[in-house]
Amino acid sequence: MSVQEKAASLIDSETSGDNFDSEEDRKLLRKVDWRQVQLLPVLTLLYLLSFLDRYVDSVEICRDLHVSGANYNVSLAIYFVAYVLFEVPSNVRIFLLSHLTYYIRLKRFDPQYWLPFITLLWGIVSVCQGLVKNQAGLFGIRFLLGITEAGLFPGVIYVFSVYYRRRERHWRVAVFFGGAALAGAFGGVLAYAIGLMDGVGGRRGWEWIFILEGTLTAVVSLIAFFIVPTWSHKAKFLTEPERARLLARLAADSDAGKDEAFEWQHVRQALTDHLVWAYALLFHGYAFVLYSLSLFLPTIIAGLGFQAWQAQLMTVPPYAVAAFSIWGAAYLAAKYERRAVFIIAGGFIAIIGYVILIASKTAGGQYVGVHFATAGVYTGNALLLSWPSENVSGQTKRAVAVALQITIGDIGAVVGVLIYRPSFSGHRFRKPHIIAIGYVCFAIVVAAYLWWAMARENQRRDRLVGHGGGKEEGGDTTEDSEEERIRQGDRHIRYRYQI
């Protein structure tokens, strides 16, 4: 009997997906998380390193490379343009939502080798950042960095979906994203420490930051080749009964344990689903503040009257607070099985932080505002990023939804890094902070809409099931067979959204 057949027999023996919560299942999850494959710590470290590569003193770069005015902001925007364009390497001739093709390739290439490979590439490119000599070289290398980093985050989110059930993913994604906050904390310390090498070998401190952090990234990528997981149905660190149990858990919860053939109708279903677009717009609002804050936080703190080296060290406490805020909110969201309310709460906390930054007249007061803004922005982002992967059913449709979310979101990042330009730095970035508040308010409205729309649809389906019948949104009879549930995906009458 094959692993898939054993998984099917396990599903038949269970009355519902909620029964897959035994001690055996908890032991299985612990094995996936920590023992053999070390999925979370390795992937979190890779994402952490992707943030470290972006961390450097912009003032020194501008001076040494003769980058004038807002051109440094342009170099940051170029990175995100490349990120958007190449997040999905194209392997089809038809250009329709190019981000979809990344997931098609990811299904063809084993993530155990693909994710470390692109990590190795960006480590090499990061080292090259420390070798640029002029503005043109900076623009070119930032574009290459965007290309090489583009595949990691959506790839990791997709891999999570083939190991964890829907309500188990967001905690793992939150821990994963918490690596970004930790990167900010460690980045400040490392940037200061490595910057002390200024003059060693005739190189500037910022050059050594890129060279050493890029080298570390490349070394970690080589180690990752041996420990990043493959697909769940081929996981060698699991025994055959454990693989069958894992696939059964996934199949009872969603379609993650199935091998779905690619069909363009699934792409069309994603592009015509208002919830898919709402997830993308939600991240768009939050991405503006996420990337503008992470890239310009040292500059913002330096604007409070501190030296550049002091500003780097003073970024550590806000990022540490953000990391604990992410994990605390993720724990509460898992405990109470609620997502939207914590995303909205994170937005309000961020707004409080920006208001303090605008209104406070003292450096101490504004530094408090930095803590609020960082905690709120990072917490909201950590919780929203896994939302479509949990609520969109159908592997191709989910792949499109996640890719669209990252694409539309990173357009917000492009806008964010261009808004925090030197010409807008007056009154301690008052104008960019006001625009940031507007973006967060937009994100709150979108999150509230998603909450309302999904709760309303869940209630409608509860009523139909309670009456013992109903039809699927497309008009087909809602049969209860496994094939019918997979075909209809999140449109099936018994499917419930995670709100």
VENPEKA-V241414 format. One record per pair of residues at least 4 apart in sequence whose C-alpha atoms are under 6 Angstrom apart, sorted by the first residue. I is the first residue (numbers start at 1). GAP is how many residues later the second one is. D is the distance in Angstrom with one decimal. If there is no record, write none. Layout:
BEGIN
i gap d
I GAP D
I GAP D
END
This chain:
BEGIN
i gap d
3 241 5.1
6 238 5.7
7 237 4.6
7 240 5.8
7 241 4.4
11 237 5.7
17 235 4.9
17 236 5.4
21 4 5.6
30 4 5.8
31 4 4.8
33 5 5.5
33 6 5.4
33 7 5.9
34 4 4.4
36 201 5.9
37 190 5.4
37 192 6.0
40 4 5.8
41 4 6.0
44 132 4.6
44 135 5.4
48 131 4.9
48 132 5.2
48 135 5.1
52 131 5.8
52 135 5.6
61 4 5.8
62 4 5.5
62 5 4.4
65 69 4.7
65 70 5.8
67 68 5.8
70 351 5.6
73 344 5.9
73 345 5.5
75 64 5.2
77 337 4.9
78 65 5.7
79 63 5.0
79 64 4.9
79 67 4.6
80 334 5.9
82 4 5.8
82 61 5.5
82 64 4.9
82 65 5.4
83 4 5.4
83 63 4.5
83 64 5.6
83 67 4.9
84 323 5.4
86 61 5.4
87 63 4.3
87 64 5.1
88 11 4.3
88 13 5.5
88 14 3.7
89 13 5.3
90 11 5.6
99 304 5.5
100 300 5.3
102 4 6.0
105 4 5.9
110 120 6.0
111 4 5.4
111 119 5.6
112 116 4.9
112 117 5.1
112 118 4.8
113 4 6.0
113 112 5.8
116 105 4.9
116 108 5.7
116 109 5.7
118 30 5.8
119 102 5.6
120 98 4.7
120 101 5.3
122 4 5.9
122 23 6.0
122 26 5.0
122 27 6.0
123 91 4.4
123 94 5.0
123 95 4.8
126 84 5.8
126 88 4.8
127 83 5.5
127 84 4.2
127 87 4.8
130 77 4.1
130 80 5.1
130 81 5.4
132 5 5.4
146 4 5.8
151 4 5.9
162 94 5.3
164 4 5.7
164 5 5.7
165 85 5.6
166 224 4.8
170 4 5.9
170 216 5.7
171 159 5.6
173 4 6.0
174 4 5.9
174 208 5.0
177 205 5.7
178 145 5.3
179 4 5.9
181 138 5.1
181 142 5.4
183 4 5.4
184 135 5.8
185 131 4.1
185 134 5.2
186 4 6.0
187 4 5.7
188 124 4.6
188 125 5.2
189 124 5.8
190 4 5.8
191 4 5.7
194 15 5.8
195 10 4.2
197 8 5.6
198 6 4.7
198 7 4.0
199 4 5.2
199 5 5.5
208 4 5.8
209 4 5.9
210 4 5.7
224 4 5.4
230 5 5.8
238 4 5.6
238 5 5.9
247 10 5.1
250 4 5.9
250 6 5.6
250 7 5.2
251 4 5.5
251 6 5.1
266 130 6.0
266 131 5.3
267 130 5.7
270 127 5.1
276 125 5.6
280 125 3.7
280 128 5.6
282 161 4.9
282 164 5.7
283 4 5.6
283 126 4.8
284 124 5.8
284 125 3.6
284 128 4.9
285 154 4.9
285 155 5.8
285 158 4.8
287 122 5.5
287 125 5.6
287 126 5.3
288 124 4.6
288 125 4.6
288 128 4.7
289 4 5.7
289 147 5.9
290 87 6.0
291 4 5.9
291 122 5.7
292 4 5.9
292 124 5.1
292 125 5.2
293 4 5.3
298 4 6.0
298 13 5.2
298 14 5.6
301 10 5.5
302 4 4.8
302 6 5.9
302 9 5.2
304 59 5.4
306 4 6.0
318 53 4.7
322 52 5.9
322 53 4.0
324 4 6.0
326 53 4.6
329 4 6.0
333 4 5.4
333 5 5.0
333 6 5.6
338 161 5.6
339 160 5.4
340 111 5.9
340 159 5.9
343 37 4.5
344 100 5.3
346 30 4.2
346 33 5.9
346 34 4.9
347 29 5.8
347 93 5.9
349 23 6.0
349 27 4.9
350 22 5.8
350 23 4.0
350 26 4.3
350 27 5.6
351 86 5.8
353 16 4.1
353 19 4.4
353 20 4.2
355 4 6.0
356 4 5.4
356 13 5.0
357 9 4.7
357 12 5.2
358 72 5.8
360 5 5.7
360 6 5.8
373 4 6.0
375 4 6.0
388 4 5.5
391 106 5.5
392 6 5.1
392 98 6.0
393 5 6.0
393 96 4.7
393 97 4.9
394 4 5.9
394 95 5.4
400 4 5.9
405 4 5.8
406 4 6.0
420 12 5.9
425 4 4.3
449 4 6.0
450 4 6.0
451 4 6.0
451 48 5.9
452 4 6.0
458 38 5.8
461 32 5.5
462 4 6.0
464 5 5.8
464 6 5.4
465 4 5.8
471 4 5.7
471 5 5.8
471 6 4.9
471 7 5.4
472 4 5.3
472 6 5.6
472 20 5.8
472 21 5.9
485 4 5.8
485 7 6.0
488 4 5.2
490 5 5.7
END
